[in-house]
Amino acid sequence: SLRCPDGAAPLPTAEIPLVRAFAGEDVREAELVIAPAGLPARRVRANGQAIRGPDGAVLGAVVAMRDVTEHARAEAALRASEAR
């Protein structure tokens, strides 16, 4: 399932990067959590954009996702050590 960056709340359909890109939005560094059944959740950042025809009509969309799970864990650990 797709979840909000907090990892708990389901990601609303309108916020899914591919849906946003199909709507013509340039998506930059959208953070979300992918939580497949039976597998560990992964934090990702997505970038995407619409693919347009010569007349400007949206023909499709492309989205690339980068797994940032370990980076997010390292940042959290650093913040926790600085708070001590």
PDB file of N, CA, C and O in Angstrom:
ATOM      1  N   SER A   1       0.838  -1.183   0.000  1.00  0.00           N
ATOM      2  CA  SER A   1       0.000   0.000   0.000  1.00  0.00           C
ATOM      3  C   SER A   1       0.882   1.246   0.000  1.00  0.00           C
ATOM      4  O   SER A   1       2.035   1.208   0.430  1.00  0.00           O
ATOM      5  N   LEU A   2       0.335   2.317  -0.476  1.00  0.00           N
ATOM      6  CA  LEU A   2       1.038   3.603  -0.475  1.00  0.00           C
ATOM      7  C   LEU A   2       0.583   4.390   0.736  1.00  0.00           C
ATOM      8  O   LEU A   2      -0.612   4.493   1.015  1.00  0.00           O
ATOM      9  N   ARG A   3       1.547   4.944   1.449  1.00  0.00           N
ATOM     10  CA  ARG A   3       1.248   5.671   2.676  1.00  0.00           C
ATOM     11  C   ARG A   3       1.873   7.062   2.655  1.00  0.00           C
ATOM     12  O   ARG A   3       2.829   7.320   1.924  1.00  0.00           O
ATOM     13  N   CYS A   4       1.318   7.943   3.466  1.00  0.00           N
ATOM     14  CA  CYS A   4       1.861   9.293   3.634  1.00  0.00           C
ATOM     15  C   CYS A   4       3.257   9.182   4.239  1.00  0.00           C
ATOM     16  O   CYS A   4       3.629   8.117   4.733  1.00  0.00           O
ATOM     17  N   PRO A   5       4.030  10.260   4.208  1.00  0.00           N
ATOM     18  CA  PRO A   5       5.386  10.209   4.766  1.00  0.00           C
ATOM     19  C   PRO A   5       5.453   9.760   6.226  1.00  0.00           C
ATOM     20  O   PRO A   5       6.489   9.265   6.670  1.00  0.00           O
ATOM     21  N   ASP A   6       4.357   9.926   6.981  1.00  0.00           N
ATOM     22  CA  ASP A   6       4.378   9.466   8.371  1.00  0.00           C
ATOM     23  C   ASP A   6       4.359   7.940   8.469  1.00  0.00           C
ATOM     24  O   ASP A   6       4.591   7.384   9.543  1.00  0.00           O
ATOM     25  N   GLY A   7       4.080   7.253   7.341  1.00  0.00           N
ATOM     26  CA  GLY A   7       4.078   5.799   7.312  1.00  0.00           C
ATOM     27  C   GLY A   7       2.810   5.164   7.821  1.00  0.00           C
ATOM     28  O   GLY A   7       2.644   3.950   7.708  1.00  0.00           O
ATOM     29  N   ALA A   8       1.902   5.953   8.381  1.00  0.00           N
ATOM     30  CA  ALA A   8       0.689   5.392   8.975  1.00  0.00           C
ATOM     31  C   ALA A   8      -0.544   5.624   8.105  1.00  0.00           C
ATOM     32  O   ALA A   8      -1.270   4.683   7.784  1.00  0.00           O
ATOM     33  N   ALA A   9      -0.771   6.848   7.736  1.00  0.00           N
ATOM     34  CA  ALA A   9      -1.985   7.202   6.989  1.00  0.00           C
ATOM     35  C   ALA A   9      -1.878   6.777   5.530  1.00  0.00           C
ATOM     36  O   ALA A   9      -0.821   6.926   4.917  1.00  0.00           O
ATOM     37  N   PRO A  10      -2.965   6.247   4.967  1.00  0.00           N
ATOM     38  CA  PRO A  10      -2.956   5.923   3.535  1.00  0.00           C
ATOM     39  C   PRO A  10      -2.760   7.192   2.704  1.00  0.00           C
ATOM     40  O   PRO A  10      -3.266   8.258   3.055  1.00  0.00           O
ATOM     41  N   LEU A  11      -2.033   7.069   1.620  1.00  0.00           N
ATOM     42  CA  LEU A  11      -1.799   8.206   0.730  1.00  0.00           C
ATOM     43  C   LEU A  11      -3.056   8.432  -0.099  1.00  0.00           C
ATOM     44  O   LEU A  11      -3.488   7.526  -0.812  1.00  0.00           O
ATOM     45  N   PRO A  12      -3.659   9.627  -0.023  1.00  0.00           N
ATOM     46  CA  PRO A  12      -4.840   9.905  -0.839  1.00  0.00           C
ATOM     47  C   PRO A  12      -4.511   9.761  -2.331  1.00  0.00           C
ATOM     48  O   PRO A  12      -3.411  10.102  -2.766  1.00  0.00           O
ATOM     49  N   THR A  13      -5.457   9.263  -3.090  1.00  0.00           N
ATOM     50  CA  THR A  13      -5.253   9.048  -4.522  1.00  0.00           C
ATOM     51  C   THR A  13      -4.719  10.305  -5.209  1.00  0.00           C
ATOM     52  O   THR A  13      -3.822  10.209  -6.047  1.00  0.00           O
ATOM     53  N   ALA A  14      -5.243  11.464  -4.877  1.00  0.00           N
ATOM     54  CA  ALA A  14      -4.829  12.709  -5.523  1.00  0.00           C
ATOM     55  C   ALA A  14      -3.366  13.058  -5.250  1.00  0.00           C
ATOM     56  O   ALA A  14      -2.792  13.895  -5.946  1.00  0.00           O
ATOM     57  N   GLU A  15      -2.757  12.425  -4.242  1.00  0.00           N
ATOM     58  CA  GLU A  15      -1.364  12.713  -3.902  1.00  0.00           C
ATOM     59  C   GLU A  15      -0.377  11.690  -4.454  1.00  0.00           C
ATOM     60  O   GLU A  15       0.832  11.853  -4.292  1.00  0.00           O
ATOM     61  N   ILE A  16      -0.874  10.636  -5.104  1.00  0.00           N
ATOM     62  CA  ILE A  16       0.008   9.633  -5.691  1.00  0.00           C
ATOM     63  C   ILE A  16       0.802  10.294  -6.819  1.00  0.00           C
ATOM     64  O   ILE A  16       0.203  10.904  -7.705  1.00  0.00           O
ATOM     65  N   PRO A  17       2.130  10.188  -6.810  1.00  0.00           N
ATOM     66  CA  PRO A  17       2.942  10.883  -7.816  1.00  0.00           C
ATOM     67  C   PRO A  17       2.520  10.621  -9.268  1.00  0.00           C
ATOM     68  O   PRO A  17       2.525  11.550 -10.075  1.00  0.00           O
ATOM     69  N   LEU A  18       2.160   9.400  -9.615  1.00  0.00           N
ATOM     70  CA  LEU A  18       1.751   9.128 -10.991  1.00  0.00           C
ATOM     71  C   LEU A  18       0.444   9.846 -11.334  1.00  0.00           C
ATOM     72  O   LEU A  18       0.294  10.367 -12.440  1.00  0.00           O
ATOM     73  N   VAL A  19      -0.481   9.875 -10.410  1.00  0.00           N
ATOM     74  CA  VAL A  19      -1.749  10.590 -10.624  1.00  0.00           C
ATOM     75  C   VAL A  19      -1.466  12.078 -10.812  1.00  0.00           C
ATOM     76  O   VAL A  19      -2.036  12.714 -11.699  1.00  0.00           O
ATOM     77  N   ARG A  20      -0.595  12.627  -9.986  1.00  0.00           N
ATOM     78  CA  ARG A  20      -0.245  14.043 -10.099  1.00  0.00           C
ATOM     79  C   ARG A  20       0.412  14.346 -11.439  1.00  0.00           C
ATOM     80  O   ARG A  20       0.108  15.358 -12.071  1.00  0.00           O
ATOM     81  N   ALA A  21       1.323  13.460 -11.875  1.00  0.00           N
ATOM     82  CA  ALA A  21       1.997  13.667 -13.156  1.00  0.00           C
ATOM     83  C   ALA A  21       1.002  13.581 -14.314  1.00  0.00           C
ATOM     84  O   ALA A  21       1.074  14.383 -15.245  1.00  0.00           O
ATOM     85  N   PHE A  22       0.075  12.623 -14.270  1.00  0.00           N
ATOM     86  CA  PHE A  22      -0.963  12.523 -15.310  1.00  0.00           C
ATOM     87  C   PHE A  22      -1.817  13.787 -15.367  1.00  0.00           C
ATOM     88  O   PHE A  22      -2.335  14.145 -16.425  1.00  0.00           O
ATOM     89  N   ALA A  23      -1.961  14.459 -14.229  1.00  0.00           N
ATOM     90  CA  ALA A  23      -2.744  15.700 -14.175  1.00  0.00           C
ATOM     91  C   ALA A  23      -1.949  16.891 -14.714  1.00  0.00           C
ATOM     92  O   ALA A  23      -2.462  18.009 -14.764  1.00  0.00           O
ATOM     93  N   GLY A  24      -0.698  16.653 -15.117  1.00  0.00           N
ATOM     94  CA  GLY A  24       0.114  17.718 -15.690  1.00  0.00           C
ATOM     95  C   GLY A  24       1.070  18.389 -14.724  1.00  0.00           C
ATOM     96  O   GLY A  24       1.775  19.325 -15.102  1.00  0.00           O
ATOM     97  N   GLU A  25       1.108  17.932 -13.497  1.00  0.00           N
ATOM     98  CA  GLU A  25       1.984  18.533 -12.481  1.00  0.00           C
ATOM     99  C   GLU A  25       3.408  17.985 -12.610  1.00  0.00           C
ATOM    100  O   GLU A  25       3.600  16.789 -12.830  1.00  0.00           O
ATOM    101  N   ASP A  26       4.389  18.854 -12.474  1.00  0.00           N
ATOM    102  CA  ASP A  26       5.774  18.400 -12.341  1.00  0.00           C
ATOM    103  C   ASP A  26       5.973  18.022 -10.879  1.00  0.00           C
ATOM    104  O   ASP A  26       5.874  18.875  -9.996  1.00  0.00           O
ATOM    105  N   VAL A  27       6.248  16.762 -10.624  1.00  0.00           N
ATOM    106  CA  VAL A  27       6.391  16.246  -9.263  1.00  0.00           C
ATOM    107  C   VAL A  27       7.876  16.249  -8.922  1.00  0.00           C
ATOM    108  O   VAL A  27       8.684  15.680  -9.656  1.00  0.00           O
ATOM    109  N   ARG A  28       8.236  16.880  -7.825  1.00  0.00           N
ATOM    110  CA  ARG A  28       9.639  16.970  -7.404  1.00  0.00           C
ATOM    111  C   ARG A  28       9.791  16.543  -5.958  1.00  0.00           C
ATOM    112  O   ARG A  28       9.218  17.151  -5.054  1.00  0.00           O
ATOM    113  N   GLU A  29      10.565  15.496  -5.748  1.00  0.00           N
ATOM    114  CA  GLU A  29      10.935  15.015  -4.411  1.00  0.00           C
ATOM    115  C   GLU A  29       9.727  14.770  -3.513  1.00  0.00           C
ATOM    116  O   GLU A  29       9.757  15.103  -2.328  1.00  0.00           O
ATOM    117  N   ALA A  30       8.676  14.195  -4.062  1.00  0.00           N
ATOM    118  CA  ALA A  30       7.504  13.823  -3.256  1.00  0.00           C
ATOM    119  C   ALA A  30       7.881  12.617  -2.405  1.00  0.00           C
ATOM    120  O   ALA A  30       8.333  11.598  -2.927  1.00  0.00           O
ATOM    121  N   GLU A  31       7.695  12.732  -1.107  1.00  0.00           N
ATOM    122  CA  GLU A  31       8.071  11.644  -0.212  1.00  0.00           C
ATOM    123  C   GLU A  31       6.837  10.836   0.169  1.00  0.00           C
ATOM    124  O   GLU A  31       5.778  11.391   0.460  1.00  0.00           O
ATOM    125  N   LEU A  32       6.992   9.516   0.162  1.00  0.00           N
ATOM    126  CA  LEU A  32       5.927   8.618   0.556  1.00  0.00           C
ATOM    127  C   LEU A  32       6.531   7.317   1.041  1.00  0.00           C
ATOM    128  O   LEU A  32       7.737   7.096   0.930  1.00  0.00           O
ATOM    129  N   VAL A  33       5.682   6.458   1.581  1.00  0.00           N
ATOM    130  CA  VAL A  33       6.119   5.157   2.073  1.00  0.00           C
ATOM    131  C   VAL A  33       5.393   4.084   1.274  1.00  0.00           C
ATOM    132  O   VAL A  33       4.175   4.138   1.103  1.00  0.00           O
ATOM    133  N   ILE A  34       6.152   3.114   0.790  1.00  0.00           N
ATOM    134  CA  ILE A  34       5.582   1.952   0.110  1.00  0.00           C
ATOM    135  C   ILE A  34       5.632   0.808   1.114  1.00  0.00           C
ATOM    136  O   ILE A  34       6.702   0.439   1.598  1.00  0.00           O
ATOM    137  N   ALA A  35       4.458   0.248   1.423  1.00  0.00           N
ATOM    138  CA  ALA A  35       4.362  -0.800   2.439  1.00  0.00           C
ATOM    139  C   ALA A  35       3.679  -2.026   1.846  1.00  0.00           C
ATOM    140  O   ALA A  35       2.481  -2.223   2.046  1.00  0.00           O
ATOM    141  N   PRO A  36       4.438  -2.861   1.111  1.00  0.00           N
ATOM    142  CA  PRO A  36       3.825  -4.062   0.542  1.00  0.00           C
ATOM    143  C   PRO A  36       3.521  -5.095   1.631  1.00  0.00           C
ATOM    144  O   PRO A  36       4.251  -5.211   2.615  1.00  0.00           O
ATOM    145  N   ALA A  37       2.446  -5.831   1.437  1.00  0.00           N
ATOM    146  CA  ALA A  37       2.052  -6.857   2.417  1.00  0.00           C
ATOM    147  C   ALA A  37       3.180  -7.868   2.593  1.00  0.00           C
ATOM    148  O   ALA A  37       3.694  -8.421   1.620  1.00  0.00           O
ATOM    149  N   GLY A  38       3.554  -8.099   3.839  1.00  0.00           N
ATOM    150  CA  GLY A  38       4.546  -9.117   4.153  1.00  0.00           C
ATOM    151  C   GLY A  38       5.986  -8.707   3.950  1.00  0.00           C
ATOM    152  O   GLY A  38       6.891  -9.511   4.177  1.00  0.00           O
ATOM    153  N   LEU A  39       6.224  -7.480   3.529  1.00  0.00           N
ATOM    154  CA  LEU A  39       7.594  -6.998   3.313  1.00  0.00           C
ATOM    155  C   LEU A  39       7.821  -5.714   4.104  1.00  0.00           C
ATOM    156  O   LEU A  39       6.862  -5.016   4.435  1.00  0.00           O
ATOM    157  N   PRO A  40       9.077  -5.393   4.410  1.00  0.00           N
ATOM    158  CA  PRO A  40       9.344  -4.160   5.145  1.00  0.00           C
ATOM    159  C   PRO A  40       8.944  -2.926   4.330  1.00  0.00           C
ATOM    160  O   PRO A  40       9.086  -2.899   3.107  1.00  0.00           O
ATOM    161  N   ALA A  41       8.450  -1.925   5.022  1.00  0.00           N
ATOM    162  CA  ALA A  41       8.100  -0.656   4.382  1.00  0.00           C
ATOM    163  C   ALA A  41       9.371   0.056   3.930  1.00  0.00           C
ATOM    164  O   ALA A  41      10.418  -0.053   4.568  1.00  0.00           O
ATOM    165  N   ARG A  42       9.264   0.778   2.833  1.00  0.00           N
ATOM    166  CA  ARG A  42      10.393   1.542   2.291  1.00  0.00           C
ATOM    167  C   ARG A  42       9.956   2.989   2.088  1.00  0.00           C
ATOM    168  O   ARG A  42       8.864   3.257   1.586  1.00  0.00           O
ATOM    169  N   ARG A  43      10.813   3.905   2.481  1.00  0.00           N
ATOM    170  CA  ARG A  43      10.562   5.337   2.255  1.00  0.00           C
ATOM    171  C   ARG A  43      11.178   5.684   0.904  1.00  0.00           C
ATOM    172  O   ARG A  43      12.328   5.335   0.636  1.00  0.00           O
ATOM    173  N   VAL A  44      10.414   6.373   0.052  1.00  0.00           N
ATOM    174  CA  VAL A  44      10.903   6.738  -1.275  1.00  0.00           C
ATOM    175  C   VAL A  44      10.629   8.206  -1.555  1.00  0.00           C
ATOM    176  O   VAL A  44       9.756   8.826  -0.948  1.00  0.00           O
ATOM    177  N   ARG A  45      11.400   8.744  -2.491  1.00  0.00           N
ATOM    178  CA  ARG A  45      11.154  10.089  -3.028  1.00  0.00           C
ATOM    179  C   ARG A  45      10.903   9.923  -4.516  1.00  0.00           C
ATOM    180  O   ARG A  45      11.630   9.216  -5.213  1.00  0.00           O
ATOM    181  N   ALA A  46       9.863  10.587  -4.984  1.00  0.00           N
ATOM    182  CA  ALA A  46       9.442  10.430  -6.375  1.00  0.00           C
ATOM    183  C   ALA A  46       9.554  11.745  -7.137  1.00  0.00           C
ATOM    184  O   ALA A  46       9.304  12.826  -6.604  1.00  0.00           O
ATOM    185  N   ASN A  47       9.937  11.611  -8.401  1.00  0.00           N
ATOM    186  CA  ASN A  47       9.958  12.728  -9.343  1.00  0.00           C
ATOM    187  C   ASN A  47       9.215  12.263 -10.586  1.00  0.00           C
ATOM    188  O   ASN A  47       9.368  11.116 -11.006  1.00  0.00           O
ATOM    189  N   GLY A  48       8.429  13.123 -11.165  1.00  0.00           N
ATOM    190  CA  GLY A  48       7.696  12.721 -12.357  1.00  0.00           C
ATOM    191  C   GLY A  48       7.173  13.905 -13.132  1.00  0.00           C
ATOM    192  O   GLY A  48       7.183  15.045 -12.666  1.00  0.00           O
ATOM    193  N   GLN A  49       6.717  13.601 -14.331  1.00  0.00           N
ATOM    194  CA  GLN A  49       6.137  14.641 -15.176  1.00  0.00           C
ATOM    195  C   GLN A  49       5.266  14.001 -16.243  1.00  0.00           C
ATOM    196  O   GLN A  49       5.376  12.811 -16.537  1.00  0.00           O
ATOM    197  N   ALA A  50       4.402  14.822 -16.809  1.00  0.00           N
ATOM    198  CA  ALA A  50       3.530  14.367 -17.891  1.00  0.00           C
ATOM    199  C   ALA A  50       4.340  14.241 -19.175  1.00  0.00           C
ATOM    200  O   ALA A  50       5.334  14.938 -19.378  1.00  0.00           O
ATOM    201  N   ILE A  51       3.894  13.344 -20.022  1.00  0.00           N
ATOM    202  CA  ILE A  51       4.427  13.235 -21.378  1.00  0.00           C
ATOM    203  C   ILE A  51       3.368  13.870 -22.274  1.00  0.00           C
ATOM    204  O   ILE A  51       2.215  13.439 -22.288  1.00  0.00           O
ATOM    205  N   ARG A  52       3.764  14.886 -23.011  1.00  0.00           N
ATOM    206  CA  ARG A  52       2.800  15.652 -23.804  1.00  0.00           C
ATOM    207  C   ARG A  52       3.030  15.469 -25.299  1.00  0.00           C
ATOM    208  O   ARG A  52       4.158  15.288 -25.758  1.00  0.00           O
ATOM    209  N   GLY A  53       1.945  15.522 -26.033  1.00  0.00           N
ATOM    210  CA  GLY A  53       2.018  15.463 -27.484  1.00  0.00           C
ATOM    211  C   GLY A  53       2.310  16.833 -28.057  1.00  0.00           C
ATOM    212  O   GLY A  53       2.411  17.804 -27.307  1.00  0.00           O
ATOM    213  N   PRO A  54       2.448  16.935 -29.367  1.00  0.00           N
ATOM    214  CA  PRO A  54       2.760  18.210 -30.017  1.00  0.00           C
ATOM    215  C   PRO A  54       1.743  19.309 -29.712  1.00  0.00           C
ATOM    216  O   PRO A  54       2.082  20.492 -29.716  1.00  0.00           O
ATOM    217  N   ASP A  55       0.496  18.914 -29.447  1.00  0.00           N
ATOM    218  CA  ASP A  55      -0.536  19.917 -29.149  1.00  0.00           C
ATOM    219  C   ASP A  55      -0.610  20.249 -27.665  1.00  0.00           C
ATOM    220  O   ASP A  55      -1.459  21.037 -27.249  1.00  0.00           O
ATOM    221  N   GLY A  56       0.275  19.654 -26.857  1.00  0.00           N
ATOM    222  CA  GLY A  56       0.301  19.920 -25.419  1.00  0.00           C
ATOM    223  C   GLY A  56      -0.580  18.998 -24.605  1.00  0.00           C
ATOM    224  O   GLY A  56      -0.554  19.058 -23.375  1.00  0.00           O
ATOM    225  N   ALA A  57      -1.360  18.145 -25.255  1.00  0.00           N
ATOM    226  CA  ALA A  57      -2.226  17.216 -24.525  1.00  0.00           C
ATOM    227  C   ALA A  57      -1.383  16.161 -23.806  1.00  0.00           C
ATOM    228  O   ALA A  57      -0.369  15.698 -24.328  1.00  0.00           O
ATOM    229  N   VAL A  58      -1.815  15.794 -22.613  1.00  0.00           N
ATOM    230  CA  VAL A  58      -1.119  14.772 -21.838  1.00  0.00           C
ATOM    231  C   VAL A  58      -1.387  13.405 -22.473  1.00  0.00           C
ATOM    232  O   VAL A  58      -2.534  12.971 -22.577  1.00  0.00           O
ATOM    233  N   LEU A  59      -0.315  12.741 -22.892  1.00  0.00           N
ATOM    234  CA  LEU A  59      -0.410  11.410 -23.494  1.00  0.00           C
ATOM    235  C   LEU A  59      -0.087  10.303 -22.492  1.00  0.00           C
ATOM    236  O   LEU A  59      -0.487   9.154 -22.682  1.00  0.00           O
ATOM    237  N   GLY A  60       0.622  10.643 -21.448  1.00  0.00           N
ATOM    238  CA  GLY A  60       1.040   9.676 -20.439  1.00  0.00           C
ATOM    239  C   GLY A  60       1.843  10.398 -19.381  1.00  0.00           C
ATOM    240  O   GLY A  60       1.822  11.625 -19.290  1.00  0.00           O
ATOM    241  N   ALA A  61       2.546   9.623 -18.589  1.00  0.00           N
ATOM    242  CA  ALA A  61       3.363  10.216 -17.532  1.00  0.00           C
ATOM    243  C   ALA A  61       4.478   9.244 -17.181  1.00  0.00           C
ATOM    244  O   ALA A  61       4.378   8.040 -17.419  1.00  0.00           O
ATOM    245  N   VAL A  62       5.530   9.789 -16.615  1.00  0.00           N
ATOM    246  CA  VAL A  62       6.642   8.981 -16.154  1.00  0.00           C
ATOM    247  C   VAL A  62       6.998   9.420 -14.738  1.00  0.00           C
ATOM    248  O   VAL A  62       7.019  10.610 -14.425  1.00  0.00           O
ATOM    249  N   VAL A  63       7.276   8.433 -13.889  1.00  0.00           N
ATOM    250  CA  VAL A  63       7.666   8.711 -12.506  1.00  0.00           C
ATOM    251  C   VAL A  63       8.851   7.817 -12.155  1.00  0.00           C
ATOM    252  O   VAL A  63       8.855   6.624 -12.461  1.00  0.00           O
ATOM    253  N   ALA A  64       9.844   8.401 -11.516  1.00  0.00           N
ATOM    254  CA  ALA A  64      10.990   7.640 -11.010  1.00  0.00           C
ATOM    255  C   ALA A  64      10.988   7.766  -9.490  1.00  0.00           C
ATOM    256  O   ALA A  64      10.784   8.850  -8.943  1.00  0.00           O
ATOM    257  N   MET A  65      11.220   6.638  -8.816  1.00  0.00           N
ATOM    258  CA  MET A  65      11.261   6.642  -7.355  1.00  0.00           C
ATOM    259  C   MET A  65      12.632   6.193  -6.878  1.00  0.00           C
ATOM    260  O   MET A  65      13.231   5.267  -7.426  1.00  0.00           O
ATOM    261  N   ARG A  66      13.111   6.868  -5.848  1.00  0.00           N
ATOM    262  CA  ARG A  66      14.426   6.566  -5.267  1.00  0.00           C
ATOM    263  C   ARG A  66      14.214   6.145  -3.815  1.00  0.00           C
ATOM    264  O   ARG A  66      13.583   6.867  -3.042  1.00  0.00           O
ATOM    265  N   ASP A  67      14.736   4.990  -3.448  1.00  0.00           N
ATOM    266  CA  ASP A  67      14.619   4.476  -2.079  1.00  0.00           C
ATOM    267  C   ASP A  67      15.543   5.290  -1.178  1.00  0.00           C
ATOM    268  O   ASP A  67      16.758   5.308  -1.375  1.00  0.00           O
ATOM    269  N   VAL A  68      14.956   5.966  -0.184  1.00  0.00           N
ATOM    270  CA  VAL A  68      15.738   6.796   0.739  1.00  0.00           C
ATOM    271  C   VAL A  68      15.586   6.306   2.179  1.00  0.00           C
ATOM    272  O   VAL A  68      15.798   7.062   3.127  1.00  0.00           O
ATOM    273  N   THR A  69      15.218   5.035   2.331  1.00  0.00           N
ATOM    274  CA  THR A  69      14.967   4.477   3.660  1.00  0.00           C
ATOM    275  C   THR A  69      16.179   4.632   4.576  1.00  0.00           C
ATOM    276  O   THR A  69      16.057   5.145   5.689  1.00  0.00           O
ATOM    277  N   GLU A  70      17.334   4.194   4.117  1.00  0.00           N
ATOM    278  CA  GLU A  70      18.535   4.251   4.968  1.00  0.00           C
ATOM    279  C   GLU A  70      18.947   5.688   5.256  1.00  0.00           C
ATOM    280  O   GLU A  70      19.389   5.996   6.363  1.00  0.00           O
ATOM    281  N   HIS A  71      18.809   6.555   4.283  1.00  0.00           N
ATOM    282  CA  HIS A  71      19.134   7.979   4.477  1.00  0.00           C
ATOM    283  C   HIS A  71      18.229   8.574   5.564  1.00  0.00           C
ATOM    284  O   HIS A  71      18.705   9.296   6.441  1.00  0.00           O
ATOM    285  N   ALA A  72      16.926   8.272   5.508  1.00  0.00           N
ATOM    286  CA  ALA A  72      15.986   8.781   6.511  1.00  0.00           C
ATOM    287  C   ALA A  72      16.328   8.245   7.900  1.00  0.00           C
ATOM    288  O   ALA A  72      16.235   8.977   8.885  1.00  0.00           O
ATOM    289  N   ARG A  73      16.725   6.969   7.986  1.00  0.00           N
ATOM    290  CA  ARG A  73      17.120   6.400   9.290  1.00  0.00           C
ATOM    291  C   ARG A  73      18.355   7.108   9.846  1.00  0.00           C
ATOM    292  O   ARG A  73      18.425   7.406  11.039  1.00  0.00           O
ATOM    293  N   ALA A  74      19.312   7.370   8.987  1.00  0.00           N
ATOM    294  CA  ALA A  74      20.536   8.053   9.426  1.00  0.00           C
ATOM    295  C   ALA A  74      20.228   9.470   9.915  1.00  0.00           C
ATOM    296  O   ALA A  74      20.768   9.911  10.929  1.00  0.00           O
ATOM    297  N   GLU A  75      19.361  10.179   9.194  1.00  0.00           N
ATOM    298  CA  GLU A  75      18.977  11.524   9.632  1.00  0.00           C
ATOM    299  C   GLU A  75      18.277  11.490  10.986  1.00  0.00           C
ATOM    300  O   GLU A  75      18.538  12.334  11.843  1.00  0.00           O
ATOM    301  N   ALA A  76      17.383  10.511  11.181  1.00  0.00           N
ATOM    302  CA  ALA A  76      16.671  10.388  12.458  1.00  0.00           C
ATOM    303  C   ALA A  76      17.648  10.089  13.599  1.00  0.00           C
ATOM    304  O   ALA A  76      17.511  10.636  14.693  1.00  0.00           O
ATOM    305  N   ALA A  77      18.618   9.233  13.348  1.00  0.00           N
ATOM    306  CA  ALA A  77      19.609   8.895  14.371  1.00  0.00           C
ATOM    307  C   ALA A  77      20.461  10.119  14.719  1.00  0.00           C
ATOM    308  O   ALA A  77      20.790  10.336  15.885  1.00  0.00           O
ATOM    309  N   LEU A  78      20.812  10.904  13.721  1.00  0.00           N
ATOM    310  CA  LEU A  78      21.597  12.113  13.964  1.00  0.00           C
ATOM    311  C   LEU A  78      20.800  13.111  14.792  1.00  0.00           C
ATOM    312  O   LEU A  78      21.333  13.697  15.734  1.00  0.00           O
ATOM    313  N   ARG A  79      19.529  13.311  14.451  1.00  0.00           N
ATOM    314  CA  ARG A  79      18.680  14.233  15.224  1.00  0.00           C
ATOM    315  C   ARG A  79      18.544  13.761  16.661  1.00  0.00           C
ATOM    316  O   ARG A  79      18.559  14.572  17.587  1.00  0.00           O
ATOM    317  N   ALA A  80      18.412  12.444  16.855  1.00  0.00           N
ATOM    318  CA  ALA A  80      18.263  11.899  18.215  1.00  0.00           C
ATOM    319  C   ALA A  80      19.545  12.109  19.010  1.00  0.00           C
ATOM    320  O   ALA A  80      19.481  12.421  20.199  1.00  0.00           O
ATOM    321  N   SER A  81      20.702  11.947  18.387  1.00  0.00           N
ATOM    322  CA  SER A  81      21.968  12.138  19.104  1.00  0.00           C
ATOM    323  C   SER A  81      22.204  13.599  19.426  1.00  0.00           C
ATOM    324  O   SER A  81      22.799  13.918  20.455  1.00  0.00           O
ATOM    325  N   GLU A  82      21.746  14.492  18.562  1.00  0.00           N
ATOM    326  CA  GLU A  82      21.917  15.933  18.814  1.00  0.00           C
ATOM    327  C   GLU A  82      20.980  16.425  19.917  1.00  0.00           C
ATOM    328  O   GLU A  82      21.278  17.419  20.580  1.00  0.00           O
ATOM    329  N   ALA A  83      19.857  15.746  20.119  1.00  0.00           N
ATOM    330  CA  ALA A  83      18.884  16.149  21.132  1.00  0.00           C
ATOM    331  C   ALA A  83      19.327  15.775  22.538  1.00  0.00           C
ATOM    332  O   ALA A  83      18.766  16.260  23.521  1.00  0.00           O
ATOM    333  N   ARG A  84      20.325  14.921  22.632  1.00  0.00           N
ATOM    334  CA  ARG A  84      20.779  14.473  23.970  1.00  0.00           C
ATOM    335  C   ARG A  84      21.601  15.487  24.667  1.00  0.00           C
ATOM    336  O   ARG A  84      22.049  15.252  25.790  1.00  0.00           O
TER     337      ARG A  84
END
